[in-house]
Amino acid sequence: MRDHGVAGVGSPVPGEPPVVAAARDVRAGRCPVDDLYAAFVEATVYAQRPERPGVLVADVPGRGLWTVVFSRLERLAAYAGECEYLSTTGADFLDLVPDGVAVMVDPDDEHRFPVLAELMSKLDRRGDVRTPFVKGRPR
């Protein structure tokens, strides 16, 4: 996996988490999507907390079931306003996502990217995601 915290091309903006730099690098063709997924599962992410355990899911016409997660608490606040929230790793968040639901990271930003939990699970089974934890299971 490329180090997205090193100065130079693809360096993170000060205060931005490495997952954002990885997303920008993928969009610019500087790294493979595997690096982005590896950064996501290790990242701390933030989501609006529902009243009952789980995640908030929206049925987007023509696009299926989605939930949103954010790379920074400030992005969640800009999206949802003042709200109860949860923070966890991307890997643990994916454990909360029901089958058939996709995740959009930072939906209002130019670096937004989808994470398909089912794809992550398939990559994990094939050994294609290079990270110590995927779907909450140690490698």
C-alpha positions in Angstrom: 0.0 0.0 0.0 1.3 3.5 -0.8 2.0 5.8 2.1 -0.5 8.6 1.6 1.0 10.6 4.4 4.4 11.3 2.7 5.1 14.7 1.3 4.8 15.1 -2.5 2.2 14.1 -5.0 -0.9 12.8 -3.2 0.1 14.4 0.1 -2.9 14.9 2.4 -4.1 18.4 3.0 -3.1 19.4 6.5 -5.8 18.1 8.9 -7.2 15.6 6.4 -7.1 11.9 7.2 -5.0 9.6 5.0 -8.2 8.0 3.6 -9.0 11.3 1.9 -5.5 11.5 0.3 -6.0 7.9 -0.9 -9.3 8.8 -2.4 -7.8 11.7 -4.3 -4.9 9.5 -5.4 -7.3 6.9 -6.8 -9.3 9.6 -8.7 -6.0 11.0 -10.2 -4.8 7.5 -11.2 -1.8 7.6 -8.8 -2.7 4.4 -6.9 -5.0 1.4 -7.2 -8.4 1.2 -5.5 -7.1 -1.5 -3.2 -5.0 1.2 -1.5 -8.2 3.2 -0.9 -10.1 0.3 0.6 -7.1 -0.6 2.8 -7.0 3.0 4.0 -10.8 3.0 4.6 -10.8 -0.1 6.8 -8.1 1.4 9.1 -9.6 4.9 9.1 -11.7 6.4 11.9 -15.1 7.2 10.4 -18.1 9.0 11.7 -21.8 8.4 11.1 -25.1 9.6 12.4 -26.2 7.3 15.2 -29.8 5.9 14.9 -31.9 5.3 18.0 -31.4 1.6 17.7 -28.1 -0.1 17.1 -27.1 -0.2 13.4 -26.8 2.3 10.6 -29.2 4.7 8.9 -30.1 3.4 5.5 -31.8 5.2 2.6 -33.4 3.7 -0.5 -32.1 5.8 -3.4 -34.4 5.4 -6.4 -32.6 3.6 -9.2 -29.5 3.2 -7.1 -30.4 0.8 -4.3 -29.8 1.0 -0.5 -27.1 3.3 0.8 -25.7 4.6 4.1 -23.3 7.4 4.5 -20.1 7.8 6.6 -17.6 10.6 7.0 -13.9 10.9 7.3 -14.1 13.9 9.7 -16.7 14.9 12.4 -16.9 18.3 10.8 -18.1 16.7 7.5 -20.9 14.8 9.4 -22.0 18.0 11.1 -22.1 19.9 7.7 -24.3 17.1 6.3 -26.6 16.3 9.2 -26.3 19.3 11.6 -26.1 18.7 15.3 -26.8 15.0 15.9 -25.9 12.0 17.9 -23.0 10.2 16.2 -20.8 7.1 16.4 -17.1 6.8 15.5 -15.4 3.6 14.7 -13.0 2.1 12.2 -14.1 1.6 8.6 -13.8 -2.2 9.2 -16.0 -2.1 12.2 -18.5 0.2 10.4 -18.7 -2.4 7.6 -19.7 -5.0 10.2 -22.8 -2.8 11.0 -23.8 -2.5 7.4 -26.6 -5.0 6.4 -26.1 -7.1 3.3 -27.1 -5.4 0.1 -26.4 -1.9 1.4 -23.5 0.2 0.0 -21.6 2.9 1.8 -20.8 6.4 0.5 -17.9 8.1 2.1 -18.0 11.9 2.3 -20.9 12.2 -0.1 -20.8 16.0 -0.4 -17.1 16.2 -1.2 -15.2 16.0 -4.5 -13.2 13.0 -3.1 -16.4 11.0 -2.3 -16.2 7.3 -2.9 -18.4 4.3 -2.6 -17.5 1.2 -0.5 -19.5 -1.9 -1.4 -19.5 -4.1 1.7 -20.1 -7.2 -0.4 -17.1 -6.3 -2.6 -15.0 -5.8 0.5 -16.0 -9.2 1.8 -15.2 -10.9 -1.5 -11.8 -9.2 -1.7 -11.1 -10.3 1.9 -11.9 -13.9 1.1 -9.6 -13.7 -1.9 -6.9 -12.0 0.1 -6.9 -8.9 -2.1 -7.3 -6.3 0.6 -3.9 -5.6 2.2 -4.8 -4.7 5.8 -4.6 -6.4 9.2 -8.4 -6.2 9.7 -11.3 -6.5 7.3 -14.9 -7.0 8.4 -13.6 -7.1 12.0 -11.6 -10.3 11.6 -7.9 -10.3 12.3 -5.7 -11.6 9.4 
